[in-house]
């Protein structure tokens, strides 16, 4: 007697298992379930001796977003951080609005002053 499971049933089982696992992760870590875009003007850009790049906007206090020397806990590699730093300086100097993207940050105002925001992943000038 053949007891093989049809391929479609196996795919459905795997998909259900994968979706169930994803749901469990999102329930356990709700901060992974959303992303935040912060549109504002840059009010401060700085860099410290360790290479951390800090930014403040009208919506969020000064906080670290990446490091130009080593990736460390940040999501952005140093090469991209250098370009981001240049973009932040340009946004500050030109007073143009910028959009900063984070995952795991409910609202722009929830960012703590002088905190590191390792989930920062993208910036764009308007």
Buried (B, 14 or more C-beta within 10 A) or exposed (E): EEEEEEEEEEEEEEEEEEEEEEEEEEEEEEEEEEEBEBBBBBBEBEBEEEBBBBBBBEBBBBBBBBBBEEBBEBBBEBEBBBEBBEBBBBBBEEEEBBBBBBBBBEEBEEBEEEEBBBBBBBBEEE
